[in-house]
């Protein structure tokens, strides 16, 4: 058994993966804003997310300044309320407006990694 696990959660995730993640989250959890919103709405959210270490947000540039970005911010704020030392990784192939991204990260209280 490894000391950490990595899993994905998207609209295409299998039912078995969703069930497993509803019971216990992996150390590193990669998801979409929509899936994240569902996960944090489940009963027992606090117990599953309090040990979460890392959240990876893919296509970061698509989220900045959009409704999905706001959805992501709200989800991350809720997670940070129970997982105080969480790390956020934003993955992006393109950053069209780096000043806006930096402001989003700093004003949002995110730890820069």
matplotlib code that plots the C-alpha trace (Angstrom):
import matplotlib.pyplot as plt

x = [0.0, 1.4, 1.5, -0.8, -3.4, -4.5, -7.9, -10.1, -13.7, -15.5, -18.8, -17.3, -16.2, -17.4, -20.1, -17.6, -15.1, -17.9, -19.0, -15.4, -14.8, -18.1, -16.8, -13.1, -11.3, -7.8, -4.9, -4.9, -8.3, -8.6, -12.1, -14.3, -16.2, -19.5, -18.3, -16.7, -20.0, -21.8, -19.1, -19.2, -23.0, -23.1, -23.7, -20.5, -18.6, -16.5, -15.3, -14.2, -12.5, -10.7, -7.6, -7.5, -4.1, -4.2, -6.8, -5.8, -7.8, -7.3, -8.0, -7.4, -7.4, -11.0, -12.3, -10.9, -13.7, -16.4, -19.4, -17.5, -14.6, -17.0, -18.3, -14.8, -14.0, -17.0, -16.2, -12.6, -13.7, -15.9, -13.1, -10.7, -13.1, -12.4, -9.0, -7.0, -3.6, -4.9, -2.8, -4.3, -2.7, -4.0, -3.0, -3.3, -1.8, -2.6, -2.8, -4.1, -4.3, -1.7, -2.4, -6.0, -4.9, -2.5, -5.2, -7.6, -5.1, -4.0, -7.4, -9.0, -6.6, -5.1, -1.6, 0.7, 2.5]
y = [0.0, 3.4, 6.3, 8.4, 8.0, 10.1, 9.9, 11.7, 12.8, 14.0, 13.5, 10.4, 8.8, 5.3, 4.5, 2.4, 5.4, 7.7, 5.3, 4.8, 8.6, 9.2, 6.9, 8.0, 10.6, 10.0, 12.1, 14.0, 14.7, 16.0, 17.1, 19.5, 22.5, 20.7, 17.4, 19.3, 21.1, 17.7, 16.2, 19.0, 18.8, 15.2, 14.4, 13.8, 16.2, 17.5, 14.1, 13.1, 16.4, 17.3, 15.3, 16.3, 17.5, 18.7, 19.9, 20.1, 22.4, 21.6, 24.2, 26.9, 29.6, 28.7, 29.3, 32.8, 35.4, 32.8, 31.3, 28.0, 30.0, 31.4, 27.8, 26.7, 29.5, 28.7, 25.0, 25.7, 28.1, 25.3, 22.8, 25.2, 25.6, 21.9, 21.2, 24.2, 23.2, 22.3, 23.0, 24.1, 23.4, 25.1, 23.4, 25.3, 25.2, 28.9, 31.9, 34.8, 37.3, 36.5, 39.7, 38.7, 35.2, 36.5, 38.8, 35.8, 33.7, 36.3, 37.9, 34.5, 33.7, 30.8, 29.6, 30.0, 26.7]
z = [0.0, -0.9, 1.5, -0.7, -3.4, -6.4, -8.0, -10.5, -10.2, -13.3, -14.9, -16.6, -13.3, -12.7, -10.1, -8.2, -8.0, -6.9, -4.2, -3.0, -2.9, -1.0, 1.7, 1.8, -0.3, -1.7, -0.6, -3.9, -5.5, -9.0, -10.0, -11.9, -10.3, -10.8, -9.2, -6.4, -5.7, -5.5, -3.2, -0.7, -0.5, 0.7, 4.4, 6.2, 4.0, 6.9, 8.0, 4.5, 3.6, 6.8, 5.9, 2.2, 1.3, -2.3, -4.8, -8.5, -10.7, -14.4, -17.2, -14.6, -17.3, -18.3, -14.7, -14.0, -14.4, -15.1, -13.3, -13.0, -11.4, -8.8, -8.2, -7.8, -5.3, -3.2, -3.2, -2.2, 0.5, 2.0, 1.8, 3.5, 6.3, 7.3, 5.7, 6.9, 5.4, 1.9, -1.2, -4.4, -7.8, -10.8, -14.1, -17.3, -20.8, -21.4, -19.1, -21.1, -18.2, -15.6, -13.6, -13.2, -12.2, -9.6, -8.1, -8.0, -6.1, -3.7, -2.9, -2.7, 0.1, -1.8, -1.0, -4.0, -4.7]

ax = plt.figure().add_subplot(projection="3d")
ax.plot(x, y, z, "-o")
ax.set_aspect("equal")
plt.show()
